[in-house]
Amino acid sequence: MPTPDRSSVLEFPFPPDDYLCTWHLRGLDGATVHLSGMIELRASRMPYGRIYGDLPLDSVTTGSQSVMSFPQKHDYLAVRATLANGAELVVLKAKVTFWAGHGTVHGAAAALRKRSNPFPSKPANYPDADPDEGITFSRARFQVGALDALIGTTPIGEKTSPRKQADDGTWTWSAKTSPDTPITWTGSEDELKGAYAAKVNTFDFYNVSIRFAPVLDVSTTPLTLFDLFQRYVDPVRAIASIATGRSQPITHVMLSRTDESTHMALPRGRNTDSDIDADQPDLVPLMPAWQIYGTGLGQDPYQSDSETVRNQKSVLFCGEDGVDLLELVHAWWKLTEEHHPLIETYAGMLHAQEDHPRSRFLLLIQSLEGMYGHETRTDFDEKKQTYQQRHAETLERIREQVDDHDFRFIKNSLAKEPFRNLETALRWSFNAGSPDPSIEDRLASTSLIRVVISEEATSTVDALRRVRNGLAHGTRGFEAEDLDEVNGVLDRVVRAHALRLLGCPDVVLARLFD
């Protein structure tokens, strides 16, 4: 087993590697069987394991013969194992495949926790298989990229650095944590806390240091691992990505099971003001202990520094802007539930930033057009009702004036719904943030739009429509760098609308166009 990185502020007990383990599987008679094997854990990948030994293989007996077919496949909510060092392992949504003499385990995710067991290899200490028992979590500590910028507060509020020695020839440095950190956002059934984990070195007489790493602590009702990610980790990652304009990774995740204690009692000792207080234990919070492996979960937490925070170029600083991050997460849930086009198109491709500028352009235009249709659907339904009534009345009058052949032609040629066009949707969407210069002026200054306007003698918005039609229908192509320049403007428009829909104030939207 590799040694965890003790230099990191946020430590992982189980670095990516191959770990020997004992699998606990359900036998044919329902009892638990313990089989040797290993688990392969890699950053951003699903867990994969191997099983060896006397596998519980199904067979069909016909007369005096027993026949087995391979492979034998089983799906379980959870498959448990014990690592060689006594740690607990749970592979979730596991697919177990048996062959003659060996088997494999593929899972959607893996959860690991250290366990204090003096004899981890003794079968008497092994757990039952319980492959159908679901596991829920109610607390999480996680980190995504640019989280320090998103939290919007600093861990240090004051610091002093002497310019010269004191009269006695000594130097004194000092630092004081910020009263604005941590910052807590509370809902009716959940709580989100933006904080900084710290690693302090004051024991070495040759150097003193303190480092901070941003984290979000979640307390919620019991959820499965996948629901917890869908409701908290993924939305925060998406919000950070929208705020910075770049895909942000998930760098650290630790969870706490619902049935685990949240605090540990420690004796207070006798150094208190009264004997009564001395008899009362201190309650020390316990950090989530389950480390998670799975697709998209990097095992590389980072620590904060001023230069990195500035380089993130985030437009959202929750603490500074007075924005409730938990309310943004709840707003994300609502937009997801109503299948808002901006969430299902743009947000669905947030982490595919390396797309060709052509596909990126079409995605951005589609996001704006879909958002316009979604947010003006009530007005359109009213127009549609009025239009269809007049449509029917008009056709009845025409029927009396023309023969059947002409009437069928007119009926088939007349639109059944009121006309909608891309130009209207774009003009509507370009009002986001009221930037100066305007969105149309910014687009008009790009090389691509200037060329199309000079060739077609048209407006900026119509030039965008012509570019979209040419790309979508394959009738015309454009240089990648010219499309990329236009994408830079359109991306800010889409991000502004995404932040608006989440409930961010105008000052946040305005930063996108500064």
Residue pairs with C-beta under 8 A, 6 or more apart in sequence:
1 14
1 17
1 19
1 83
1 84
1 85
2 15
2 17
3 15
4 11
4 12
4 13
4 14
4 15
5 11
5 12
5 15
8 199
8 213
8 301
8 303
9 197
9 198
9 199
9 211
9 212
9 213
9 301
9 303
10 143
10 197
10 213
10 215
10 252
10 301
12 252
12 291
12 299
12 301
13 87
13 112
13 114
13 291
14 41
14 87
14 112
14 291
15 299
16 41
16 42
16 43
16 293
16 299
17 41
18 38
18 39
18 40
18 41
19 38
19 39
19 41
19 83
19 84
19 89
20 36
20 37
20 38
20 83
20 84
21 36
21 37
21 38
21 39
21 49
21 81
21 82
21 83
21 84
21 89
22 34
22 35
22 36
22 37
22 81
22 82
22 84
22 121
22 126
23 34
23 35
23 36
23 37
23 49
23 51
23 79
23 80
23 81
23 105
24 32
24 33
24 34
24 79
24 80
24 81
24 82
24 126
24 127
24 128
24 129
25 32
25 33
25 35
25 51
25 56
25 79
25 96
25 129
25 131
26 32
26 33
26 56
26 129
26 131
27 33
27 56
28 56
28 58
32 126
32 127
32 128
32 129
33 54
33 56
33 129
34 123
34 126
35 51
35 52
35 53
35 54
35 55
36 51
36 52
36 53
37 49
37 50
37 51
37 52
37 53
37 81
37 105
38 49
38 50
39 47
39 48
39 49
39 81
39 83
39 89
39 91
39 105
39 110
40 47
40 48
40 49
41 47
41 110
41 112
41 293
42 293
43 293
43 297
43 298
43 299
43 300
44 295
44 296
44 297
44 298
45 293
45 294
45 295
46 106
46 107
46 108
46 109
46 293
46 294
46 295
47 91
47 105
47 106
47 107
47 109
47 110
47 293
47 294
48 104
48 105
48 106
48 107
49 81
49 91
49 104
49 105
49 106
49 107
50 102
50 103
50 104
50 105
51 96
51 98
51 102
51 103
51 104
51 105
52 101
52 102
52 103
55 98
55 101
55 102
55 103
56 98
57 68
57 72
57 98
57 100
58 68
58 72
59 66
59 67
59 68
60 66
60 67
60 68
60 69
61 67
68 100
70 98
70 99
70 100
71 97
71 98
71 99
72 97
72 98
72 99
73 95
73 96
73 97
73 98
74 95
74 96
74 97
74 98
74 131
75 93
75 94
75 95
75 96
76 94
76 96
76 131
76 132
77 92
77 93
77 94
77 131
77 132
77 133
77 134
77 135
78 90
78 91
78 92
78 94
78 130
78 131
78 133
78 134
78 135
79 90
79 91
79 94
79 96
79 105
79 107
79 129
79 131
80 88
80 89
80 90
80 91
80 127
80 129
80 130
81 89
81 90
81 91
82 88
82 89
82 120
82 125
82 126
82 127
83 89
83 112
83 120
84 120
84 121
85 120
86 114
86 115
86 116
86 117
86 120
86 121
87 112
87 113
87 114
87 115
87 120
88 112
88 113
88 114
88 115
88 127
89 110
89 111
89 112
90 110
90 111
90 112
90 135
91 105
91 107
91 109
91 110
92 107
92 108
92 109
92 110
92 111
92 135
92 225
92 226
93 107
93 108
93 109
93 226
94 105
94 106
94 107
94 131
95 105
95 106
95 107
96 103
96 104
96 105
97 103
97 104
97 105
97 106
108 226
108 294
108 295
109 225
109 226
109 292
109 293
109 294
109 297
110 292
110 293
110 294
111 135
111 225
111 255
111 290
111 291
111 292
111 293
112 290
112 291
112 293
113 289
113 290
113 291
114 289
117 125
119 125
134 224
135 224
135 225
135 257
136 222
136 223
136 224
136 257
136 258
137 222
137 223
137 224
137 225
137 228
137 255
137 256
137 257
137 258
137 290
138 219
138 220
138 221
138 222
138 223
138 256
138 257
138 258
139 217
139 218
139 219
139 220
139 255
139 256
139 262
139 288
140 216
140 217
140 218
140 228
140 232
140 233
140 253
140 254
140 255
140 256
140 288
141 215
141 216
141 217
141 218
141 252
141 253
141 254
141 255
141 287
141 288
142 215
142 216
142 218
142 232
142 233
142 236
142 250
142 252
142 253
142 254
143 213
143 214
143 215
143 216
143 250
143 251
143 252
143 253
143 301
143 302
144 216
144 233
144 236
144 237
144 240
144 248
144 249
144 250
144 251
145 237
145 240
145 241
145 244
145 248
145 249
145 251
145 302
145 312
146 240
146 243
146 244
146 248
146 312
146 314
147 194
147 214
147 215
147 216
147 236
147 240
148 196
148 214
148 304
148 308
148 309
149 240
149 243
149 244
149 309
149 312
149 314
149 316
149 317
150 194
150 236
150 239
150 240
150 243
150 314
150 316
150 317
150 318
150 325
151 181
151 183
151 194
151 214
151 216
151 317
151 318
151 319
151 325
152 183
152 316
152 317
152 318
152 319
152 320
152 321
152 323
153 178
153 180
153 181
153 183
153 194
153 319
153 320
154 178
154 180
154 181
155 177
155 178
155 181
155 196
155 198
155 212
155 304
156 175
156 176
156 177
156 178
156 212
157 176
157 177
157 178
157 179
157 180
158 174
158 175
158 176
159 173
159 174
159 175
159 176
160 172
160 173
160 174
160 175
161 173
162 171
162 172
162 173
165 171
166 172
173 208
175 210
180 319
181 194
181 195
181 196
181 319
182 193
182 194
182 195
182 196
183 193
183 194
183 195
183 318
183 319
184 191
184 192
184 193
184 194
185 191
185 192
185 193
185 194
185 324
185 325
185 326
185 327
186 192
186 326
187 326
187 330
189 220
189 221
190 218
190 219
190 220
190 221
190 326
191 218
191 219
191 220
191 326
192 216
192 217
192 218
192 232
192 325
192 326
192 329
193 216
193 217
193 218
194 214
194 215
194 216
194 318
194 319
194 325
195 214
195 215
195 216
195 217
196 212
196 213
196 214
196 215
196 304
197 212
197 213
197 215
198 210
198 211
198 212
198 213
199 210
199 211
199 213
200 209
200 210
201 207
201 208
201 209
201 210
202 208
211 303
212 303
212 304
213 252
213 301
213 302
213 303
213 304
214 304
215 252
216 232
216 236
218 228
218 232
220 228
220 231
220 232
222 258
223 231
225 255
225 292
228 255
231 329
231 333
232 329
233 250
233 253
235 328
235 329
235 332
235 333
236 325
236 329
237 248
237 249
237 250
238 332
238 347
238 350
239 316
239 325
239 328
239 329
239 332
239 502
240 248
240 314
241 247
241 248
241 350
241 351
242 347
242 350
242 495
242 498
242 499
243 314
243 315
243 316
243 495
243 499
244 312
244 313
244 314
244 315
245 313
245 491
245 492
245 495
246 353
247 350
247 351
247 352
247 353
249 296
249 298
250 296
250 297
250 298
251 298
251 299
251 300
251 301
251 302
252 299
252 301
253 291
253 292
253 297
254 287
254 288
254 289
254 290
254 291
254 292
255 288
255 290
255 292
256 262
256 286
256 287
256 288
256 289
256 290
257 290
260 286
260 289
261 286
262 285
262 286
263 283
263 284
263 285
263 286
264 283
264 284
264 286
265 281
265 282
265 283
265 284
266 281
266 282
266 283
266 284
267 281
267 282
268 277
268 278
268 279
268 280
268 281
268 282
269 278
270 278
271 278
272 278
293 299
302 308
315 495
315 499
315 508
315 509
315 511
315 512
316 323
316 499
316 504
316 508
317 323
318 324
318 325
321 504
321 505
321 507
321 508
322 505
323 503
323 504
323 505
323 508
327 503
328 502
328 503
328 504
331 501
331 502
331 503
332 343
332 502
335 342
335 343
335 501
335 502
336 343
340 371
340 374
340 501
341 366
341 367
341 370
341 371
341 373
341 374
342 367
342 370
342 371
342 374
342 494
342 497
342 498
342 501
345 363
345 366
345 367
345 370
346 363
346 364
346 367
346 494
346 498
347 498
349 355
349 363
355 363
356 480
357 480
357 481
357 483
357 484
357 487
358 471
358 477
358 478
358 480
358 483
360 483
360 484
360 487
361 467
361 468
361 471
361 483
361 486
361 487
361 490
362 468
362 471
362 472
364 487
364 490
364 491
364 493
364 494
365 422
365 426
365 464
365 468
365 490
367 494
368 425
368 426
368 429
368 490
368 493
368 494
368 497
369 422
369 425
369 426
371 429
371 497
372 424
372 425
372 428
372 429
373 380
373 420
373 425
376 428
380 418
380 420
383 418
384 417
384 418
387 417
387 418
388 416
388 417
391 414
391 416
394 414
395 407
395 410
395 411
395 414
398 407
398 410
399 407
402 410
421 465
422 464
422 465
422 468
423 461
423 462
423 465
426 461
426 464
426 465
427 461
429 493
429 497
430 438
430 439
430 440
430 461
430 493
432 439
432 493
432 496
432 497
432 500
432 509
433 496
433 506
433 509
433 510
433 512
433 513
434 510
435 442
435 510
435 512
435 513
436 513
439 489
439 493
440 460
440 461
442 489
443 449
443 460
443 464
443 486
443 489
443 490
444 450
444 453
444 460
446 482
446 485
446 486
446 489
447 482
447 485
448 467
448 478
448 479
448 482
448 483
448 485
448 486
449 460
449 463
449 464
449 467
449 486
451 482
452 458
452 463
452 466
452 467
453 459
453 460
453 463
456 462
456 463
456 466
458 466
464 486
467 476
467 478
467 486
469 475
470 476
470 477
470 478
471 477
471 478
492 512
492 513
495 512
496 509
496 512
496 513
499 508
499 509
499 512
500 509
